[in-house]
Amino acid sequence: MWREVLGPEPERPPAYSMDWSEPARDEALWRAALRHLQDKPLTEAAAGDVLLFRMREDAVAKHLGIAGETGERASFIHAYSGHAVLESPLTPPWHRRIVARFAFPQEV
């Protein structure tokens, strides 16, 4: 979808590993999101938002999802290791892990 609306991807992501970005405590994914997406307040939920998650309190943020439904039936779409891409309920444990919310840019 990015290519259809905005053109080629703006940068190539680095290779991923299980401890990606953690040894250096580098918020690389957050910085990349700030370069290419529009930062939003956490309280302004909308379908299609990009959600950035911190999987552990002391870890770097390195999991992304796209908001599906909002409100009582809130959900998000994400790639879940060993399971595929799926839509999951945005339960309180998942919601607590959200550290940033972004919108896709309208134009480059």
C-alpha positions as CSV (number, residue, x, y, z in Angstrom):
1,M,0.0,0.0,0.0
2,W,2.9,2.4,0.8
3,R,4.2,2.1,-2.8
4,E,0.8,2.7,-4.3
5,V,0.2,5.9,-2.3
6,L,3.6,7.3,-1.6
7,G,6.1,5.6,-3.9
8,P,9.2,3.6,-3.0
9,E,10.0,2.8,0.6
10,P,12.1,5.6,2.1
11,E,14.8,3.4,3.6
12,R,15.8,-0.2,3.9
13,P,15.3,-1.7,7.4
14,P,18.3,-3.4,9.0
15,A,18.5,-7.1,9.4
16,Y,16.4,-8.4,12.4
17,S,17.5,-10.6,15.2
18,M,15.8,-11.5,18.5
19,D,17.9,-9.0,20.5
20,W,17.8,-6.4,17.7
21,S,18.6,-2.9,19.0
22,E,18.7,-4.1,22.7
23,P,22.4,-4.4,23.5
24,A,23.0,-0.7,22.6
25,R,19.5,0.4,24.0
26,D,18.9,2.0,20.6
27,E,15.3,3.1,19.9
28,A,16.0,2.6,16.2
29,L,12.4,1.6,15.2
30,W,11.0,4.6,17.1
31,R,13.4,7.0,15.4
32,A,12.5,5.5,12.0
33,A,8.8,5.9,12.6
34,L,9.4,9.5,13.6
35,R,11.2,10.1,10.3
36,H,8.5,8.6,8.1
37,L,5.2,8.8,9.9
38,Q,3.2,11.5,11.6
39,D,3.4,11.3,15.4
40,K,0.1,11.4,17.2
41,P,-1.0,11.6,20.9
42,L,-1.6,8.2,22.4
43,T,-5.2,9.3,23.3
44,E,-6.2,10.0,19.6
45,A,-7.0,6.4,18.5
46,A,-8.1,5.9,14.9
47,A,-8.3,2.8,12.7
48,G,-5.2,2.6,10.5
49,D,-2.8,4.1,13.1
50,V,0.6,2.5,13.4
51,L,1.2,1.4,17.0
52,L,4.6,1.0,18.5
53,F,4.9,-1.5,21.4
54,R,7.6,-2.0,24.1
55,M,7.3,-5.7,24.9
56,R,9.0,-5.4,28.3
57,E,9.2,-2.3,30.4
58,D,13.1,-2.2,30.3
59,A,13.4,-3.1,26.6
60,V,13.5,-1.0,23.5
61,A,10.3,-0.6,21.5
62,K,10.5,-3.1,18.6
63,H,7.0,-4.4,17.8
64,L,4.6,-2.7,15.4
65,G,0.9,-3.1,14.7
66,I,-1.8,-1.4,12.7
67,A,-4.9,-0.4,14.6
68,G,-8.0,-2.2,13.4
69,E,-11.2,-1.4,15.3
70,T,-11.2,1.2,18.1
71,G,-13.4,1.5,21.1
72,E,-14.9,-1.4,23.0
73,R,-13.8,-3.9,20.3
74,A,-10.4,-2.5,19.8
75,S,-8.0,-4.7,17.8
76,F,-4.7,-4.5,15.9
77,I,-3.1,-6.3,13.1
78,H,0.5,-7.5,13.6
79,A,2.9,-10.2,12.7
80,Y,3.2,-12.7,15.5
81,S,6.3,-14.8,15.4
82,G,5.5,-18.4,14.7
83,H,1.8,-17.6,14.0
84,A,1.6,-15.4,10.9
85,V,-0.1,-12.0,10.5
86,L,-3.3,-11.8,12.4
87,E,-5.8,-9.5,14.0
88,S,-5.7,-9.6,17.8
89,P,-7.9,-7.9,20.4
90,L,-6.2,-4.9,21.9
91,T,-6.5,-6.2,25.4
92,P,-5.3,-4.3,28.5
93,P,-1.9,-6.1,28.5
94,W,-1.3,-5.1,24.9
95,H,-2.6,-1.6,25.4
96,R,-0.2,-1.0,28.3
97,R,2.7,-1.8,26.0
98,I,1.9,0.9,23.4
99,V,4.5,3.7,23.7
100,A,3.8,5.6,20.5
101,R,1.0,6.1,17.9
102,F,1.5,7.3,14.4
103,A,-0.6,8.1,11.3
104,F,0.5,7.5,7.7
105,P,1.6,10.7,6.0
106,Q,-0.9,12.1,3.5
107,E,1.9,13.0,1.1
108,V,5.6,13.0,1.0
